[in-house]
Amino acid sequence: MAVMSVAGRPGGGSRARAEPADVIPMLSRHVLTDGYDVVCDLTASTGSTIVDARTGTRYLDLYSFFASAPLGINPPALLGDPEFLTELARAAVNKPANPDMATAAYAEFVETFARVLGDPELPHLFFVEGGSAAVENALKCAFDWKSRHNEAHGRPAELGGRVLHLRSAFHGRGGYTLSVTNTEPVKTARFPVFDWPRVDCPAVTFPCTGAALDAVVAAERRALAQAEEAFARHRHDIACFLAEPIQAEGGDNHLRGEFLRAMAALCERHDALFVVDEVQTGVGLTGSAWAHTQLGLRPDVVAFGKKVQLGGVMAGRRVDEVADNVFRLPGRISSTWGGGLVDMVRSRRMLEIMESERLFDRAAVLGSDLLAGLEELARRHPRLLSNARGRGLMCAVDLPDRALRDEVVRLLREREHVLLLPAGERALRFRPALTIGAEELAAGVRALDRVLTHLVSPESLVPAEPEAAEKASPPVTATQEKGPL
Ligand SMILES: Cc1ncc(COP(=O)(O)O)c(C=O)c1O
């Protein structure tokens, strides 16, 4: 660790220098360092391989910065494009206040977003930094809408401040989102929250046939009855129903389109907006721009974040029934930066690449192979693995309990050098970059197979040299990997 003089450079000054071995001790003096015990080498890491700068250890990355790096690390298409790097540097030297000061870079990003991810029926866009702020602005839109809608119909404008939502939802850790997040208690305990109506989450168990289907249909009926009851109890006071199309952090809980569409119909009947949180599911992970389209949903507001590189909302449909909505009346929702310009420049180029490489279609194809691999693994380890599920690359499996799941995550990281995320009570979730290679995914499944085999008979786990990361191939383009899709 050192502080170096940079006197020879314009402006002079001193800058801190961190050698790889210093990084975590340096950080831990001031910030909580409870993440991976890895110092990411930002030069050597590439695609779906994260290299530890201290040791050179290579990890197969099946988590992609919590599903936020659509093209993996150091995508060659970005790194090898001097024109893009110049644009990025120009945007990065400043941090303009986007809502008040227009730039060409801002306009080009918005235009590209609308082309690649937009929905003509959701024409209003709003940008902010982070997924939690995205969801909170979606909620503000709904509160404002409901209050004005009440007023226009001769009802009290003070009503309309409640959010109907699901158990085991995760929507972030901000002032409003804490009240709708209810996964692990440590994330919400001791913080003041609103007492907003919450209904059971009728998660699907796979394969969803026979008794499993009957059970989910019964659970959906109960949840819909709870929702009806909430609307009756809080007359004119529920602004919206908010849900992730697939609950991610809560355990990769899949919901049937039938259920979500019934909730949307209920919202329409009770003059509440239908809001989906696509912060984790959005931008190709499930095999299309948004998961909600695959479920046949027509939301009024969609919150996004992560792979977009910044947060935000797109809105329309019933929002426009109220003339002075938050997208029309200045000052109702805004922030200094309105999403960072440097993130917008990176996002624009990433979206162009996702579009030209057809990475969403590719995620659908690769994801079905991954799911088939996980289903096969569940057949081979019936006592350990169950409920293999997935949409696109958003795949998951269940272990029997939290302790075993946590042990699998640990063994994968320490012995196999594979980074895979837990979710909910006992799930393992795959969150690879959209550019991951088919062989890398297969290597991840083989690593999981070895760990499960080891759990049954510990002496069977031989590999001193983890195969998955060592053999991880360099990032590939969609066309190289799978042929034109
Ligand atoms: C569905 C969902 N909503 C909201 C958030 C919050 O996003 P952020 O951590 O960027 O605030 C997350 C984060 O994981 C998420 O998965």
PDBQT file of the ligand as one rigid body, heavy atoms in Angstrom, charges set to zero:
ROOT
HETATM    1  C1  LIG A 501     -35.917  -7.650  -8.275  1.00  0.00    +0.000 C 
HETATM    2  C2  LIG A 501     -35.020  -6.613  -7.666  1.00  0.00    +0.000 A 
HETATM    3  N1  LIG A 501     -35.501  -5.389  -7.422  1.00  0.00    +0.000 NA
HETATM    4  C3  LIG A 501     -34.733  -4.419  -6.900  1.00  0.00    +0.000 A 
HETATM    5  C4  LIG A 501     -33.410  -4.650  -6.569  1.00  0.00    +0.000 A 
HETATM    6  C5  LIG A 501     -32.587  -3.560  -5.969  1.00  0.00    +0.000 C 
HETATM    7  O1  LIG A 501     -31.622  -3.121  -6.856  1.00  0.00    +0.000 OA
HETATM    8  P1  LIG A 501     -30.330  -2.320  -6.331  1.00  0.00    +0.000 P 
HETATM    9  O2  LIG A 501     -29.547  -3.281  -5.511  1.00  0.00    +0.000 OA
HETATM   10  O3  LIG A 501     -29.644  -1.883  -7.591  1.00  0.00    +0.000 OA
HETATM   11  O4  LIG A 501     -30.850  -1.168  -5.538  1.00  0.00    +0.000 OA
HETATM   12  C6  LIG A 501     -32.865  -5.925  -6.806  1.00  0.00    +0.000 A 
HETATM   13  C7  LIG A 501     -31.467  -6.208  -6.464  1.00  0.00    +0.000 C 
HETATM   14  O5  LIG A 501     -31.003  -7.301  -6.443  1.00  0.00    +0.000 OA
HETATM   15  C8  LIG A 501     -33.687  -6.925  -7.365  1.00  0.00    +0.000 A 
HETATM   16  O6  LIG A 501     -33.226  -8.158  -7.602  1.00  0.00    +0.000 OA
ENDROOT
TORSDOF 0
